[in-house]
Every structure is written in C-alpha cells, then in structure tokens.
Amino acid sequence: MGATDALGKSVLKVLLGLVFIASAVLKIVDLDSFDIYVYSYHFFSLNLSFLAARAAIIAELVLGVGLISHTLHKLYWWGSMAMLLGYTLLLLYALHLGRTDSCHCFGDVLQLDPKQSLAKNLALMLFFLPIRKMDDWRTSFRWLMLCLAVMASSVAVFVISPPDNLTSNADPEQNLNVELFSDIVTASPLDTLHLDKGRQIVGIFSTGCEYCQMAARKLSLMQQFYGFPAENVTFVFMGNEEGVARFYEKSESARYRDVLYPDVVGLLKSVNGNFPVIVFMENGEVAHEYGFRNMREDEIKGFFAQSDGENH
C-alpha cells in the first residue's frame, strides 16, 4: 500500500503540474486579451500590466515544471497554494465588483466566469492537500534546475509575446491619411456630430476585427479610468448592424455613439487599409493617432486631463 500510495501521489502531482503548464500555455496563446484583463482591474498601469501578466504566466510555468520534477517539493507546493490563493482572492474581488466576464485562466479555450473559476481553484487546492507531504528527488542540481526553469520560462514568454511597450516603435500617425480623414469627419454622415469642436476621439473599426475589439476595450477602460466624457467618443464602423452588436458583445467595451460608414472604400483609404485606428482630435486637428499595440497611456491620460481642465 505504501508504494501504491506513493505512486498515486506522484501521478496526482504530475497531473497538477500539467494543469499549471496548460493554463500558462493557453494564456500565452490568448496573451493580448489576458493583458487587457489584468489592466481592467487598474492595479497597474498599462505597461506594468503587460509585465504582471507575463510574470503570472512565468510563475505558472515554473511551478508546473517544478511539480513534475519532484524536486524542492515544499517550495513548489507552497508556491502553488500561494498562487491559487492569490487568484482566489482576485476572483472574490471580481465577484465583489459584480464582474461576470471570463477570467482567462485557460485563455479562450475554456471560458470561465469568476464563480466557475473560483470553484475550479478550490477544487485544485483540495487536490493539493493529499500531496502536501512527499519526499523530494534529492539531487545536487535542484536549485540549478529551478534557475534554469525560471530563465527558460521568462525567455520563452517574452520571445513568443513581447510586451507592446517594448516592441511598438512605429510612427503613431503612419496609418492615417490625415487629409482624407478630415474630409470624412466633416462630411455626411459625420458632419452632424461636430467632431471638429473641442477634444474628440474617433475609433475606426471593422466589426469583425479581433484587434479592433481589443483596442475598443482598452480605450473604453482608459476612458472610464480617467473620466473623459463618453459623449466625446465616436466609433465609426465598417460592417453592418448585426456586426456592430457582436462587436460590443465580444469587446466588452462601453457603448459609445457609433456610425456605420457607407463609403467603405473611402474609409479604407483614410486609414491606408489598416484597422484599428483611434484618432484623438482637438478642434478638428489630429493630436494623436494609435493602432492596437502603440497606445500610450501617459499621452492619452494627458489628453484626457487637459479636456477635464477645459470642462472646468
């Protein structure tokens, strides 16, 4: 029974390690969405959210590999329980806020709301209890293995999906034909919105574009965090009414004033065929222009703050 019990615990430990690794890998696949999910709590700035998301993934990879290795058992056991407890506290906070969106714990493959994810975490913690006391695989290289696991996981995560703030050095206005864009915002059907007055934000999106949906979510969070007037945000869509409804559902963005633009060719030319494009305007002049990956939070926050000062 002793050998059988030890084997059973070893198998359970390996399975738990594989769960951690699977969770990390699926987060990497869905890392853009996971970045925004971390940012949505506003514990960190956008740039720090990129790093926090990757740190969580690296920790899961290291813990998963460590559990499978059967070395440094106490360290990996307590580390795993601490991570599960941390995620559990975050989920309880999400429930306190009334959130029902996916926690992205298994990327987009398995959509779990906070209640479901909380049940999953509690189940995993229960599975960890039988393996609390186990013998280590005693090797003089166990600390070296830990260091190598941390280094390999860190390199893999940052190479596969480097943070946007480390990779986006593009000219922020390269996607916009300013002359054509100015014609669009001053002609029908946008001419009645007075987008040439004061500080305005115009998001140009294709309804079926995944990066457009994530850009809208990111912009929506910043608008809510920093108090920019929602009535000064306009979404211009290429698509149809059903597509617009799906866009808001998938993006989880706030609902802003939106327009289906009839001249698809003209809209495409104005953004040089690139989606998404988000334009910050001051009295009809383009102040900033961003795509999904080069949104600069400090710059945007400054734009919002100036608008707030003008309103007062």
C-alpha positions in Angstrom: 0.0 0.0 0.0 2.9 2.3 0.8 4.4 2.0 -2.7 0.9 2.2 -4.3 0.1 5.3 -2.3 3.4 7.0 -3.2 2.8 6.2 -6.9 -0.7 7.7 -6.7 0.5 10.9 -5.1 3.3 11.1 -7.8 0.8 10.8 -10.6 -1.5 13.4 -9.0 1.4 15.8 -8.6 2.3 15.4 -12.2 -1.3 16.0 -13.3 -1.4 19.1 -11.2 1.8 20.3 -12.8 0.4 19.7 -16.2 -2.7 21.8 -15.3 -0.4 24.7 -14.4 1.6 24.3 -17.6 -1.6 24.1 -19.7 -3.0 27.2 -18.0 0.2 29.1 -18.8 0.4 27.9 -22.4 -3.2 28.8 -23.1 -2.7 32.3 -21.6 0.2 32.8 -23.9 -2.0 31.9 -26.9 -4.5 34.5 -25.7 -2.0 36.9 -24.2 -3.3 40.1 -25.7 -6.7 39.5 -24.1 -5.1 38.5 -20.8 -3.0 41.7 -20.8 -6.3 43.7 -21.0 -7.9 41.6 -18.4 -5.1 42.3 -15.9 -5.2 46.0 -16.9 -9.0 46.1 -16.4 -8.6 46.0 -12.6 -6.4 49.1 -12.7 -4.0 47.8 -10.1 -1.2 48.7 -12.5 -0.5 51.0 -15.4 -0.9 49.5 -18.9 2.8 48.9 -19.2 3.1 47.3 -15.8 0.0 45.2 -16.6 2.0 43.7 -19.6 4.7 42.7 -17.1 2.3 41.5 -14.4 0.5 39.2 -16.9 3.8 37.7 -18.1 5.0 37.3 -14.5 1.9 35.3 -13.7 2.5 33.1 -16.7 6.1 32.5 -15.9 5.2 31.6 -12.3 2.7 29.0 -13.6 5.2 27.5 -16.0 7.9 27.3 -13.3 5.5 25.8 -10.7 4.2 23.3 -13.3 7.7 22.2 -14.3 8.8 22.1 -10.6 5.8 19.9 -9.6 6.6 17.4 -12.4 10.3 17.4 -11.5 9.6 16.2 -7.9 12.4 18.4 -6.6 12.1 21.1 -3.9 8.7 19.7 -3.0 7.9 22.1 -0.2 8.8 25.2 -2.2 6.7 24.2 -5.2 3.8 23.0 -3.0 3.6 26.2 -1.1 4.2 28.3 -4.2 1.3 26.6 -5.9 -1.0 27.0 -3.0 0.0 30.7 -2.7 -0.7 31.3 -6.4 -4.1 29.6 -6.2 -4.9 31.6 -3.1 -3.9 34.8 -4.8 -6.1 34.0 -7.8 -8.9 33.1 -5.5 -8.7 36.5 -3.7 -8.7 38.2 -7.1 -11.8 36.3 -8.1 -13.6 37.2 -4.9 -12.8 40.8 -5.6 -14.2 40.4 -9.1 -17.4 39.0 -7.6 -17.5 42.0 -5.2 -17.3 44.3 -8.3 -20.1 42.3 -9.9 -18.0 41.1 -12.8 -19.1 38.1 -14.9 -16.5 38.2 -17.7 -14.1 35.4 -18.3 -11.0 35.2 -16.1 -8.9 34.0 -19.0 -7.4 31.3 -16.7 -7.3 28.9 -19.6 -7.2 31.5 -22.4 -10.1 31.5 -24.8 -10.3 27.7 -24.9 -12.3 27.4 -21.7 -14.4 30.4 -20.8 -15.0 30.5 -17.0 -16.7 33.3 -15.2 -15.5 34.3 -11.7 -17.8 31.8 -9.9 -16.8 28.9 -12.1 -13.1 29.8 -11.8 -13.4 30.1 -8.0 -14.9 26.6 -7.9 -12.0 25.4 -10.1 -9.4 26.9 -7.8 -11.0 25.5 -4.7 -11.0 22.0 -6.3 -7.3 22.3 -7.2 -6.4 23.4 -3.7 -8.2 20.3 -2.4 -6.2 18.1 -4.8 -3.0 19.6 -3.4 -3.8 18.5 0.1 -3.0 14.8 -0.3 0.4 15.6 -1.7 1.4 18.0 1.0 4.0 15.6 2.4 6.1 13.9 -0.2 9.7 13.0 -0.5 11.9 15.1 -2.8 14.0 13.8 -5.5 17.4 14.6 -3.9 19.8 16.0 -6.5 22.6 18.5 -6.1 21.3 20.2 -9.2 17.8 21.0 -7.9 18.5 24.8 -7.4 20.2 25.0 -10.8 17.1 23.3 -12.3 14.9 26.0 -10.6 17.1 28.8 -12.0 17.0 27.2 -15.5 13.2 26.8 -15.3 12.8 30.5 -14.4 15.2 31.6 -17.2 13.8 29.4 -19.8 10.2 30.3 -19.0 11.0 34.0 -18.9 12.8 33.9 -22.3 10.0 31.8 -23.9 7.2 34.1 -22.7 9.0 37.4 -23.7 10.2 36.0 -27.1 6.8 34.5 -28.0 4.8 37.5 -27.0 6.9 40.6 -26.0 5.1 43.4 -24.3 3.7 46.0 -26.7 5.6 48.8 -25.0 8.9 47.1 -25.8 8.1 46.4 -29.4 6.0 49.2 -30.7 8.3 51.9 -32.0 6.2 52.8 -35.0 5.3 56.3 -36.1 2.0 56.9 -34.3 0.5 58.6 -37.4 1.7 56.2 -40.1 -1.8 54.5 -40.6 -3.8 57.7 -41.1 -4.3 59.7 -44.2 -5.0 63.0 -42.4 -6.4 64.8 -45.4 -8.9 62.0 -46.3 -9.8 61.6 -42.6 -10.5 65.3 -42.2 -12.8 65.1 -45.2 -14.7 62.1 -43.7 -15.3 63.7 -40.3 -16.7 66.9 -41.9 -18.9 65.2 -44.5 -22.2 63.3 -44.1 -23.0 61.3 -42.1 -20.4 62.5 -39.5 -20.9 66.3 -40.2 -23.8 66.5 -37.8 -21.7 65.2 -34.8 -19.4 68.3 -34.7 -16.3 66.3 -34.4 -14.3 69.4 -35.2 -15.3 71.0 -31.9 -13.2 70.6 -28.8 -11.5 67.3 -27.9 -12.9 64.3 -29.6 -11.9 60.6 -30.0 -12.8 58.7 -33.2 -12.3 55.0 -33.3 -12.3 53.5 -36.8 -13.0 49.8 -36.7 -14.1 46.8 -38.8 -16.8 44.9 -36.9 -15.2 41.5 -37.4 -11.6 42.6 -36.5 -10.4 40.9 -33.2 -7.7 43.6 -32.7 -10.4 46.3 -33.2 -12.4 44.7 -30.4 -9.5 44.6 -28.0 -8.5 48.2 -28.9 -12.0 49.3 -28.2 -11.9 47.6 -24.8 -8.6 49.2 -24.0 -9.8 52.6 -25.0 -13.1 52.1 -23.0 -11.1 51.2 -19.9 -8.9 54.3 -20.2 -12.0 56.5 -20.8 -13.6 55.1 -17.6 -10.4 55.2 -15.5 -9.6 58.8 -16.4 -13.0 60.4 -16.7 -13.0 61.5 -20.3 -16.6 62.4 -21.4 -18.2 59.4 -23.1 -20.2 61.7 -25.3 -16.9 62.8 -26.9 -16.1 59.3 -28.1 -17.4 58.1 -31.5 -16.9 54.7 -33.1 -17.0 54.6 -36.9 -17.6 51.1 -38.2 -17.2 49.2 -41.4 -19.8 46.4 -41.3 -23.5 46.0 -40.6 -25.8 46.4 -37.6 -25.5 42.8 -36.6 -21.8 43.1 -36.7 -21.8 46.2 -34.5 -23.9 44.3 -31.9 -21.4 41.4 -31.9 -18.5 43.9 -31.8 -19.8 45.4 -28.5 -20.5 41.9 -27.1 -17.1 40.5 -27.8 -15.1 43.6 -27.0 -16.9 44.2 -23.7 -16.4 47.9 -24.5 -18.8 50.6 -23.2 -21.4 51.6 -25.8 -20.5 54.9 -27.4 -22.1 56.9 -30.2 -21.4 54.9 -33.3 -21.9 55.3 -37.1 -21.9 52.7 -39.8 -19.9 54.4 -42.6 -21.4 53.8 -46.0 -18.4 54.6 -48.1 -16.2 51.5 -47.3 -13.6 52.3 -50.0 -13.2 55.9 -48.7 -12.9 54.7 -45.1 -10.3 52.1 -46.1 -8.3 54.8 -47.9 -8.4 57.1 -44.9 -6.6 54.5 -42.7 -4.4 53.1 -45.5 -6.2 49.8 -45.2 -5.2 49.3 -41.5 -7.6 48.5 -38.6 -7.9 49.6 -35.9 -7.1 53.3 -35.9 -8.0 55.5 -33.0 -7.8 59.3 -33.6 -7.5 61.9 -30.8 -8.6 65.3 -32.2 -8.5 68.8 -30.9 -10.7 71.4 -32.7 -10.6 69.3 -35.9 -6.8 68.8 -35.8 -5.3 65.3 -35.3 -3.5 65.3 -31.9 -2.6 61.6 -31.6 -3.3 58.5 -33.6 -2.9 54.9 -32.4 -3.3 51.4 -33.5 -3.9 48.5 -31.1 -0.3 48.0 -30.0 1.1 51.5 -29.7 -1.5 53.2 -27.4 0.5 55.3 -25.0 -1.3 55.6 -21.7 0.5 58.6 -20.3 -0.1 60.5 -23.5 -3.8 59.6 -23.6 -4.1 60.3 -19.9 -2.6 63.8 -20.5 -5.1 64.4 -23.4 -8.0 63.4 -21.1 -6.7 65.6 -18.2 -6.5 68.7 -20.5 -10.0 68.0 -21.6 -11.2 67.8 -18.0 -9.4 71.1 -17.2 -11.2 72.8 -20.2 -14.6 71.5 -18.9 -13.9 73.1 -15.6 
